[in-house]
Amino acid sequence: MNPFNLSDKRILITGASGGLGGAIAKEAAKLGAKIVITGRNIEKLTDVFGTLDGDGHAMVVADLSTKEGRDKLIKELPTLHGAVFSTGISQIKPVRFLEQDDIDLNFTAGFNAPVLLTAQLLAKKKLISKESSLLYISSISIKYPFVGGSMYIAVKAALEGFTRALALELAPKKIRVNCIAPAFVKGPMLDQTQAATNEETIKQIEARQPLGLGDPTDVANTALFYLSDASRWVSGTSLILGGG
Ligand SMILES: NC(=O)c1ccc[n+]([C@@H]2O[C@H](COP(=O)([O-])OP(=O)(O)OC[C@H]3O[C@@H](n4cnc5c(N)ncnc54)[C@H](OP(=O)(O)O)[C@@H]3O)[C@@H](O)[C@H]2O)c1
């Protein structure tokens, strides 16, 4: 039996209308997983759904920053072998301009949504106890920050703290909890950063990644390891995908 095989594993992927979530969904389906994808944007979600190999997949449009959205998703979910939490927003703002709304905006989508969804998955017994896997997308920026990223980085640091405690809590059930912390990857989030800064900033980012900017597939392939039985002894970690 190939420990990397995802045949018949049922996996939830949030933020699947986005660059990384979409790539993870596509690669996981190639390895035989049955995927539930969720996001807010129906067009983008439908596009991703159309790329999934195999059958038995599902798609749920939901705003996970609201209780209604999370309830709707939970109601439609089968029992899962794993979940990837890839929702997030990227806001670049110097601290002197921060207001309460900025804190709320960043934490609601990037922290509250995955944390409260996790709580509901557990409370509603949506995870198969034996060897299921929860994977959260953090960011290398909690170790190597960028100017203007204080809220984004605070969210990811909070998420990593949460996952370390959760890993301990779920170890008796053999449920694994890990983070991956990518550097900049090509896609909408990088485009937004480029729009909010300038060409020079992007060049500086590239210079800090000797292997270059990542591709969403590079992140997806790492996620597959965490979703598969090959990682059955790995929990409470955060792996930096830093392009060197
Ligand atoms: N791209 C990078 O370079 C990079 C590097 C390090 C870490 N990350 C992290 O990786 C994750 C995914 O990034 P990405 O590049 O795929 O970003 P993206 O393309 O902007 O996708 C973000 C996803 O989050 C979803 N989302 C945001 N708010 C939501 C809400 N309230 N309810 C439901 N879904 C919501 C979006 O859904 P809709 O579009 O449907 O609204 C979209 O699917 C993020 O957590 C990001 O911080 C990205």
The ligand as an SDF file (V2000), in Angstrom:
LIG
                    3D

 48 52  0  0  0  0  0  0  0  0999 V2000
   -0.0820   33.1200   -1.9230 N   0  0  0  0  0  0  0  0  0  0  0  0
    0.9620   33.2630   -1.1200 C   0  0  0  0  0  0  0  0  0  0  0  0
    2.0180   33.7310   -1.5250 O   0  0  0  0  0  0  0  0  0  0  0  0
    0.8440   32.8210    0.3130 C   0  0  0  0  0  0  0  0  0  0  0  0
    2.0140   32.6980    1.0830 C   0  0  0  0  0  0  0  0  0  0  0  0
    1.9120   32.3050    2.4100 C   0  0  0  0  0  0  0  0  0  0  0  0
    0.6880   32.0040    2.9480 C   0  0  0  0  0  0  0  0  0  0  0  0
   -0.4370   32.1180    2.1920 N   0  0  0  0  0  0  0  0  0  0  0  0
   -1.7230   31.7920    2.8290 C   0  0  0  0  0  0  0  0  0  0  0  0
   -2.3450   30.7610    2.1040 O   0  0  0  0  0  0  0  0  0  0  0  0
   -3.7650   30.8900    2.1630 C   0  0  0  0  0  0  0  0  0  0  0  0
   -4.3310   30.8950    0.7530 C   0  0  0  0  0  0  0  0  0  0  0  0
   -3.7020   31.9230    0.0040 O   0  0  0  0  0  0  0  0  0  0  0  0
   -3.9860   32.1160   -1.5470 P   0  0  0  0  0  0  0  0  0  0  0  0
   -2.7370   32.5740   -2.1640 O   0  0  0  0  0  0  0  0  0  0  0  0
   -4.6870   30.9440   -2.0820 O   0  0  0  0  0  0  0  0  0  0  0  0
   -4.9750   33.3820   -1.4610 O   0  0  0  0  0  0  0  0  0  0  0  0
   -6.2280   33.7450   -2.3710 P   0  0  0  0  0  0  0  0  0  0  0  0
   -6.0180   33.2660   -3.7550 O   0  0  0  0  0  0  0  0  0  0  0  0
   -6.4710   35.1750   -2.1260 O   0  0  0  0  0  0  0  0  0  0  0  0
   -7.3850   32.8710   -1.7110 O   0  0  0  0  0  0  0  0  0  0  0  0
   -7.9290   33.1750   -0.4690 C   0  0  0  0  0  0  0  0  0  0  0  0
   -9.1180   32.2850   -0.2510 C   0  0  0  0  0  0  0  0  0  0  0  0
   -9.7250   32.6040    1.0070 O   0  0  0  0  0  0  0  0  0  0  0  0
  -11.1210   32.6580    0.7830 C   0  0  0  0  0  0  0  0  0  0  0  0
  -11.7690   33.4990    1.7810 N   0  0  0  0  0  0  0  0  0  0  0  0
  -11.3770   34.7120    2.2380 C   0  0  0  0  0  0  0  0  0  0  0  0
  -12.2550   35.1540    3.1520 N   0  0  0  0  0  0  0  0  0  0  0  0
  -13.2170   34.2060    3.2560 C   0  0  0  0  0  0  0  0  0  0  0  0
  -14.4080   34.0800    4.0080 C   0  0  0  0  0  0  0  0  0  0  0  0
  -14.8170   35.0420    4.8510 N   0  0  0  0  0  0  0  0  0  0  0  0
  -15.1580   32.9510    3.8630 N   0  0  0  0  0  0  0  0  0  0  0  0
  -14.7960   31.9840    3.0060 C   0  0  0  0  0  0  0  0  0  0  0  0
  -13.6800   32.0530    2.2550 N   0  0  0  0  0  0  0  0  0  0  0  0
  -12.9170   33.1520    2.3790 C   0  0  0  0  0  0  0  0  0  0  0  0
  -11.2690   33.2330   -0.6090 C   0  0  0  0  0  0  0  0  0  0  0  0
  -12.5690   32.9370   -1.0760 O   0  0  0  0  0  0  0  0  0  0  0  0
  -13.3120   33.8220   -2.2000 P   0  0  0  0  0  0  0  0  0  0  0  0
  -12.2730   34.2430   -3.2110 O   0  0  0  0  0  0  0  0  0  0  0  0
  -14.2720   32.8420   -2.7750 O   0  0  0  0  0  0  0  0  0  0  0  0
  -13.9270   34.9650   -1.5100 O   0  0  0  0  0  0  0  0  0  0  0  0
  -10.1870   32.4540   -1.3310 C   0  0  0  0  0  0  0  0  0  0  0  0
  -10.6520   31.1770   -1.6800 O   0  0  0  0  0  0  0  0  0  0  0  0
   -4.0500   32.1960    2.9140 C   0  0  0  0  0  0  0  0  0  0  0  0
   -4.3280   31.8750    4.2440 O   0  0  0  0  0  0  0  0  0  0  0  0
   -2.7220   32.9340    2.8180 C   0  0  0  0  0  0  0  0  0  0  0  0
   -2.5220   33.7840    3.9030 O   0  0  0  0  0  0  0  0  0  0  0  0
   -0.3870   32.5120    0.8780 C   0  0  0  0  0  0  0  0  0  0  0  0
  1  2  1  0
  2  3  2  0
  2  4  1  0
  4  5  1  0
  4 48  2  0
  5  6  2  0
  6  7  1  0
  7  8  2  0
  8  9  1  0
  8 48  1  0
  9 10  1  0
  9 46  1  0
 10 11  1  0
 11 12  1  0
 11 44  1  0
 12 13  1  0
 13 14  1  0
 14 15  2  0
 14 16  1  0
 14 17  1  0
 17 18  1  0
 18 19  2  0
 18 20  1  0
 18 21  1  0
 21 22  1  0
 22 23  1  0
 23 24  1  0
 23 42  1  0
 24 25  1  0
 25 26  1  0
 25 36  1  0
 26 27  1  0
 26 35  1  0
 27 28  2  0
 28 29  1  0
 29 30  1  0
 29 35  2  0
 30 31  1  0
 30 32  2  0
 32 33  1  0
 33 34  2  0
 34 35  1  0
 36 37  1  0
 36 42  1  0
 37 38  1  0
 38 39  2  0
 38 40  1  0
 38 41  1  0
 42 43  1  0
 44 45  1  0
 44 46  1  0
 46 47  1  0
M  CHG  2   8   1  16  -1
M  END
$$$$
